[in-house]
Amino acid sequence: MKLQTKHILVLPLTIFLTAFVIFPTIYLWYLAFNKVTFTNIDNPVFCGIENFIEALGPTVNLLNSILFSFKFAIVAVIVQLLVGLGLAILFNRDFKGKSIFLTLLLIPMLTSSAMFGVVGRLLFNAEIGTATYFINLFSRFLNMYILPLSKDWVFPTLIYLDTVNWAPFIFLMVYTDLRSLPREYIEAALIDGASSRAIYRYIVLPYLKPLLGVLAVIRFADAFKTFDIIYTLTGGGPGSLTTSYSIKVYELVFVKGNFGLGAAASLIGFFILIVPLSLVIVYTRRRWTK
Amino acid sequence: MSKKTKDVISSLTIYMALVIVLLIFLFPLINTIMLAFKSDIDIVSLPPKFIFRPVLDHFLKAFATGGYQFDKYFVNSILISSLSTLLSLGICVFSAYAVSRYNVGGQGFTIQVIALRFFPPILFTIPFYIMFTMLGLRDTILGIAIAHTLMNLPIIFPILVSLIDEIPREIEEAAIIDGCRTLDLMRYIVIPLLTPGIIAVSFINFVFSWNEYLMALILSSVRATPITVGAGLFIRSFGVQYGELAAVTTAAILPPIIIVILFRNHIIKGLTMGAVR
C-alpha cells in the first residue's frame, strides 16, 4: 500500500522527465545520424557519422567556437570568483544600511542575461553610449580611441557585463557561507595574535575552499553554454569573433536550417564540456570529502 | 589618532567602496532606465545628460501607439512565467515529498535532476523545436512554459527536497498513527508547513522563467513571444530606435527587480538552500 502511494507521488516528475528529457535526448542522437533540414523534417535520410565529420571540418569551424567558449568560461569564472569573494569580504562586517546595500547588489543577479546584452549595447554604443563617452574622456590621454564593442575590446566588455550579471550570485553564496563560519575560530586566532591577513589566509580561505570549488564548477558549466548575453550583445560578432558554442549550434540549426548537422555539433560540444568537468568533479570530491 | 577618528575613517572607506561597487554593478541598468525616459534629443546629446526632463514618449510608442505589440509581449511574459511556476510546483512538490520521506529512486535521484543543469539548453532546443511543432505546442504559452519548467527543475527540485527535509517527521508520524492517509497528510500538514518555502520557490521560478531567453526565442514566432525576446527584435528587425529599445528593456528588467526588492529574504533563503548541493 505504502509502496504504491510513494510511486504515485513521483509519477508527474517521472512522466515529465521521460517526455521532455529522455525522449528528446534519444531523438537528438537520431537527428545527429541523419540528414535533416527544414525541408525534410518528416523523412530524414540516414547518413552515418557524416554530420559529425562535417561539424569538425573547416566549413563549420565548430572547434573554434568551442575554444571561444572555453576561453570565455575560464576568464569569467576566475574574474567572477575573485570579485564575488572580494565583495563577500567587504560585506563581512557590520555597518549601517547593510541590508539596503545587499538588496541593491543582488539586483543584477536576478536580471535577465539576455537583457544585460541589450543593456550593454546601449551603454557601450559607439554613438550614444554613456560608458563609451567616459572611457574615451580618459583614453584620450593615452592617444587611444576605444570602441568597447569593436573587435579589440569586445571580449573585456563581455566579461565585464557577465561579471556584473553573475558575481552577485557568487557573492551571495560566499557571504552566506562566511556568516556561518564559527566565531570561535577567529577569536582563538586573535588571542594568538594573528593578523587579519593571516586569519583570511589560514582560516577563512580554507573554510570557503569547498564552496568555491563547487561554485567554480557550476559557473564554468553555465559560462561554457552561454547564449543569451553574447547573442544580444554582439550576435556572435564582430565577424565570428564571439561565436560561442551555443550560438554556433543555433546558427547551424535555426539560421541555416540544418538539424542533423546542428545535433551532431551540439553533442560534440557537450562531450567536450562534460569530460573535463566530470574529471574536476571526481577529483575535487575525493580531495574535499576527506 | 584617537580610536574614534580611526573608526570614522574606516567606516568612510567602507561606504566609499560600497558606493563604487554599486555604481559598477548598477550603472548599466540605471543608464538603460534613464535612456527610456529621455527625449530623442537628450538621448543623442554629448556629454550624456544625467539631469533631464523625463518623457513617456518611448513607453507610449512601444506599448500603445507605435503599432508594435509589446503590450501583448508583456502579458505573454506574465502568462508564461505564471504557468511555468504552476507546472513546476505541480510536478515537484509531491515528488520532492516522496524523495524526502520515502527516498524514492535512492540517493542518486536528486543528483540526477541537479545534473540536468550541466546540459546546455541548446541540446534540447533542437528536438524541442521539431517535437513541439508536431504537437502543436510551438508558439504557444503552454509550450514555452513547459520548456521553462524543464530549465527550472534542477534549481527548484533540490530546494523543495531540502525544505521538506527540514519539516520534523514527528508531526506526520503522529498523524499516521491517528489514521491519516498520505494525500491527507500532504494536504493538511505538509503543504501548510511548506507554504513559506513554496512562496520562495514560486518567486524564483517566476523570475527565472521571466528572464529565460533561448527557449522562448526558438519556440515563439508571433503569438507567444515574451518581452525579453521582443526586446531583441528591436535590435534585429526594427532598426535602431534607442529610446524604444530602452523602454522595452526597462519593462523587461523591472518586474524581477521589484520582486527582489519586495521579497529579498524569501529569494535569498531559497537560492542559498538549493543552488549548492
Contacts between the chains, C-beta under 8 A, distances in Angstrom:
chain1	res1	chain2	res2	distance
A	2	B	102	7.6
A	2	B	182	7.9
A	5	B	182	4.5
A	5	B	183	7.7
A	6	B	98	4.8
A	6	B	101	7.8
A	6	B	102	4.1
A	6	B	104	5.3
A	6	B	182	7.8
A	7	B	98	7.8
A	7	B	104	7.1
A	9	B	94	4.4
A	9	B	95	6.1
A	9	B	97	6.1
A	9	B	98	3.8
A	9	B	102	7.9
A	9	B	104	7.4
A	9	B	182	7.5
A	10	B	94	7.4
A	10	B	95	4.6
A	10	B	98	4.8
A	10	B	99	7.3
A	10	B	104	5.1
A	10	B	105	6.9
A	12	B	90	6.4
A	12	B	91	4.7
A	12	B	94	6.5
A	12	B	95	6.5
A	13	B	91	5.2
A	13	B	92	6.8
A	13	B	94	8.0
A	13	B	95	3.8
A	13	B	157	7.7
A	14	B	95	7.9
A	16	B	91	5.2
A	16	B	149	7.5
A	16	B	150	7.7
A	16	B	153	7.9
A	17	B	113	7.9
A	20	B	124	7.8
A	20	B	128	7.9
A	20	B	146	6.7
A	20	B	147	7.9
A	20	B	150	5.1
A	21	B	116	6.8
A	21	B	124	8.0
A	21	B	150	7.1
A	23	B	127	7.8
A	23	B	131	7.8
A	24	B	124	5.7
A	24	B	127	3.8
A	24	B	128	6.3
A	24	B	131	6.6
A	25	B	123	7.8
A	25	B	127	7.7
A	27	B	127	4.2
A	27	B	130	7.5
A	27	B	131	7.0
A	28	B	123	6.3
A	28	B	124	8.0
A	28	B	126	5.9
A	28	B	127	5.0
A	31	B	126	6.4
A	31	B	127	6.9
A	31	B	130	7.9
A	41	B	130	5.9
A	41	B	133	7.8
A	87	B	21	6.7
A	90	B	14	7.2
A	90	B	17	6.0
A	90	B	18	7.2
A	90	B	21	7.2
A	93	B	14	7.3
A	95	B	11	6.2
A	95	B	14	5.7
A	95	B	15	7.4
A	99	B	264	7.9
A	101	B	18	5.4
A	101	B	22	6.9
A	102	B	264	7.7
A	103	B	260	6.8
A	103	B	261	6.0
A	103	B	264	5.0
A	104	B	22	5.7
A	104	B	25	8.0
A	104	B	26	6.5
A	105	B	21	7.1
A	105	B	22	6.8
A	105	B	25	6.2
A	106	B	260	5.8
A	106	B	264	6.8
A	106	B	267	7.8
A	106	B	268	7.4
A	107	B	25	7.8
A	107	B	26	6.6
A	107	B	29	7.0
A	107	B	257	5.4
A	107	B	260	5.7
A	107	B	261	7.8
A	108	B	25	5.4
A	108	B	26	7.1
A	108	B	29	7.0
A	110	B	207	5.2
A	110	B	211	7.4
A	110	B	256	4.7
A	110	B	257	7.4
A	110	B	259	7.4
A	110	B	260	5.1
A	110	B	267	7.3
A	111	B	29	6.6
A	111	B	211	7.1
A	111	B	253	5.1
A	111	B	256	6.1
A	111	B	257	6.9
A	112	B	210	7.1
A	112	B	211	3.5
A	112	B	212	7.8
A	112	B	213	6.6
A	112	B	228	5.4
A	112	B	252	6.4
A	112	B	253	6.6
A	112	B	256	7.2
A	113	B	211	6.9
A	113	B	213	6.9
A	114	B	211	7.3
A	114	B	213	3.5
A	114	B	228	5.1
A	114	B	229	8.0
A	114	B	231	7.8
A	114	B	232	6.7
A	115	B	211	7.5
A	115	B	228	6.2
A	115	B	231	6.5
A	115	B	249	5.5
A	115	B	252	5.2
A	115	B	253	5.1
A	116	B	28	7.2
A	118	B	32	7.7
A	118	B	231	5.7
A	118	B	232	7.1
A	118	B	235	7.0
A	118	B	245	6.8
A	118	B	249	5.0
A	119	B	28	4.7
A	119	B	29	6.2
A	119	B	31	7.4
A	119	B	32	4.8
A	119	B	249	6.4
A	119	B	253	7.6
A	120	B	28	6.6
A	121	B	235	6.9
A	121	B	245	8.0
A	122	B	31	6.6
A	122	B	32	5.5
A	122	B	35	5.9
A	122	B	242	6.6
A	122	B	245	6.9
A	122	B	246	6.0
A	122	B	249	7.6
A	123	B	27	7.7
A	123	B	28	5.1
A	123	B	31	5.2
A	123	B	32	7.4
A	125	B	242	7.5
A	127	B	44	7.0
A	128	B	35	7.7
A	128	B	43	5.7
A	128	B	44	5.7
A	128	B	48	7.8
A	128	B	242	5.8
A	130	B	31	5.2
A	130	B	48	4.3
A	131	B	27	7.8
A	131	B	28	8.0
A	131	B	31	7.6
A	133	B	46	6.1
A	133	B	47	6.1
A	133	B	48	5.7
A	161	B	28	7.0
A	164	B	24	7.1
A	164	B	25	5.4
A	164	B	28	6.2
A	167	B	25	7.8
A	168	B	25	6.9
A	169	B	271	7.8
A	169	B	275	7.9
A	172	B	268	6.7
A	172	B	271	6.8
A	172	B	272	6.7
A	173	B	272	6.6
A	173	B	275	6.7
A	173	B	276	5.9
A	176	B	268	7.7
A	176	B	272	4.6
A	211	B	276	6.5
A	214	B	276	5.3
A	215	B	276	7.0
A	218	B	117	7.3
A	218	B	275	7.5
A	218	B	276	7.5
A	221	B	117	7.1
A	221	B	118	4.9
A	222	B	117	8.0
A	224	B	120	7.5
A	225	B	120	3.6
A	225	B	121	6.8
A	225	B	122	6.7
A	227	B	121	7.3
A	227	B	122	6.5
A	227	B	213	7.3
A	227	B	214	4.9
A	228	B	213	4.3
A	228	B	214	6.3
A	231	B	213	7.8
A	231	B	232	7.9
A	232	B	213	7.5
A	232	B	232	5.6
A	232	B	235	7.0
A	235	B	235	7.8
A	235	B	236	7.9
A	245	B	120	7.4
A	245	B	122	7.7
A	246	B	120	6.0
A	246	B	121	7.7
A	246	B	122	4.3
A	246	B	214	7.4
A	249	B	122	4.9
A	249	B	126	7.7
A	250	B	122	6.4
A	250	B	125	7.5
A	250	B	214	7.7
A	250	B	218	8.0
A	253	B	125	7.3
A	253	B	126	5.5
A	253	B	129	7.5
A	254	B	125	7.8
A	254	B	129	7.5
A	254	B	218	6.3
A	259	B	126	6.1
A	259	B	129	8.0
A	259	B	130	7.0
A	262	B	126	5.7
A	263	B	126	5.3
A	263	B	127	8.0
A	266	B	120	7.1
A	266	B	122	5.6
A	266	B	123	5.0
A	266	B	126	6.4
A	267	B	123	7.5
A	269	B	120	7.0
A	270	B	119	7.3
A	270	B	120	6.2
A	270	B	123	6.0
A	273	B	118	7.7
A	273	B	120	7.3
A	274	B	118	6.8
A	277	B	118	6.7
